[in-house]
Amino acid sequence: MRLTHYNIVLGTVSALALAAGPVAAQQFSCGKTGGNFVFAQEAKVNSLDQHTSSTISTRNVAMNMFESLMTRDENMSPIPELAQEVVEAPDGMMYTFKLRQGVKFHNGKPMTSDDVVASFDRYKKVGILKGMLDPVEKWEAPDAQTFVIKMKQAQPTFLENLSSFSVPIVIVPRENTDAAAMQLKTVGTGPWEFVEFIADSHVRVKRYAGYTPDRRMLTTNGFGGYKVACFDTVTFRIVTEPGARVAGLETGEFHGVEDLPAKAQSRLKDNKNIVLKPLSNFWVQIATPNLSFPPTDNLKVRQAIQAALDMEEIMEAATDGAYRLNIGFQYPGQAFYTEAGKETYNQKNKDKAKKLLAEGGYKGEKLILLTNQDYTNMYTAALVMSEQLKAVGMNVELMVMDWPASVQKQQNTTDGWNFFFTGYGTNTSLGGAEPLRFHSHPFNTYKPKGNVPDAELMTHWNALVDSKSLDDRKAAFARMQARVLDQVLALPFGSLTKVQAVRANVEDFKPFRIPRVSNVWFKG
């Protein structure tokens, strides 16, 4: 018998919380059905293409419509979703997925392994995290209900990678898989079906009458489990102004909000019509550099910037006090948490910064901070960082775009910007290799010259994903974190706490990394 942290027993991934016998009477049922649930989220949506959009604003909506072979449970462990079972060969060189029976796409077509093959084919071509498939030799469909992955080399973290919902390999109909990046039709297998997407305004979904719940579980489990659409429709409203989200929640225009500003929480906690839903460690507030554009192509300059920063001041301003200083890319209490590289963090050393600038030959070149105002905390972090750097003699300018435009500029250009402001949330919560994946090749968020990655960093990355021992993978994580911080390939500021909220007549809404609108209903 072999046990791993993927919950693999004798080569079979076992879904946690499965019932031992008939459980229909115990499974979740809506206390009431009907109504339009209006959920206000804070950032614009650039696309609903789950294969090619890495933004949390996309996941917030799209993950309620799409599903994958595997996902993560409440504790972020891998579990089957569209797979009925997953069997790993003893040598780790083959994975056999038996598909759940009776699953249909929103167009009414039954899902088969042919659709899974085509979805993987598309992801390999255009998927943001297509590098996770590099160890794979091929995939095939021996019959309509079986999908097989054959490996070039065994990788102990392969199922962990495959179950990530950072940018998941969602399963879509074969006929839609020729779509260009960001243009995938929104036809999935989830409990919610696409209705309309009005840019900068809203996305509306409706209950999919043909949905087949996963009867192995009693209720939702992470983003898997037994899911039921209780509302007739859900409208995801894009409301970037924090005050407008608060006002809409108070009047009842919104039934739920993604983020409640800290300043409003003390006032609203005693409002009998509103229920606060805290979610600790929502993301690591972070800025990533562009090593292909001066002056951040110069290590001394990057180290000077790092030395100058007062993380407490940045996080206090960005979150109105709802934060915790956090050295790296995991949260305390998680298996991979480490303080490696702590000597680089929160130095607040102006003299050292000025000395490093002089050593690096800095002559007042412009430093451009790429940020957005959709996420107020990102904009404020950039604003405070700019003032701190001006105080050590740097020439700093903010480039402010909307969130989707800033993401596109960071992903597709290496000119005209030096630091990009974002939050590492879903990937950090997923744990394991996920928090550092975007620093590895081919993602290279730090934009190395010629897109040639840091060799030492990749040595640590390969050990992180390929080592058989969990202890060895933890050690590799610590070495990689230390290298990222030493070379200033990212500037993690600290961890942000988010508070979601709903109206008091909303039942069974549980805060999670991505808002879950299944198994939620209106009472009264």
Number of C-alpha atoms within 10 A of each C-alpha: 6 10 10 12 10 19 17 20 14 14 20 18 23 19 25 17 13 13 15 8 7 10 13 12 8 11 16 15 19 18 14 14 14 14 13 17 23 21 25 25 26 22 25 24 25 20 23 26 23 31 27 23 24 21 23 20 21 22 26 19 27 25 23 24 25 26 24 25 24 29 29 23 22 16 10 18 19 28 31 26 24 25 22 21 19 24 19 19 15 11 9 16 17 21 21 21 25 21 23 19 15 12 20 18 23 24 13 14 11 14 24 23 22 18 21 28 22 20 23 20 17 22 24 18 12 15 23 22 23 20 16 17 17 12 15 18 13 15 18 16 18 11 12 14 18 19 24 20 18 18 19 12 15 17 18 19 20 19 19 24 24 20 25 23 24 24 24 28 29 25 28 27 23 18 11 17 20 13 13 13 18 16 16 18 15 20 19 25 30 28 27 31 27 23 14 13 16 11 12 14 12 19 20 20 23 20 22 22 12 18 21 19 18 22 16 20 23 20 21 20 20 19 25 24 26 21 28 25 26 25 23 16 22 25 20 23 22 22 22 20 15 18 13 12 25 22 12 16 24 17 11 15 15 22 22 30 27 22 21 23 19 15 12 12 15 10 9 18 13 11 14 9 16 20 19 20 20 17 17 16 22 22 25 31 26 22 24 22 25 26 25 20 20 18 23 23 18 16 18 22 25 25 22 25 26 26 22 23 25 19 25 17 17 22 25 20 17 23 23 12 15 19 24 20 17 22 27 29 30 29 22 14 8 13 13 21 18 22 16 19 18 16 12 17 23 22 16 18 16 20 13 18 25 22 14 20 24 14 12 17 12 17 12 12 11 15 21 22 25 27 30 26 17 22 22 19 24 25 23 20 25 27 19 20 21 20 15 21 22 14 13 19 15 21 16 19 18 17 17 17 16 16 23 19 15 19 21 12 16 24 14 9 12 18 12 16 26 27 25 26 24 25 23 23 22 24 24 24 22 25 21 25 21 22 23 20 22 17 24 20 17 16 17 18 22 29 24 18 14 8 16 11 19 19 10 12 20 15 14 21 24 14 18 28 23 17 17 14 12 17 13 15 24 20 18 23 26 22 21 26 28 21 18 21 22 20 15 24 26 24 26 25 27 27 28 27 19 22 20 21 28 24 22 16 14 19 16 14 19 17 18 17 20 21 21 19 24 24 21 23 26 21 12 7
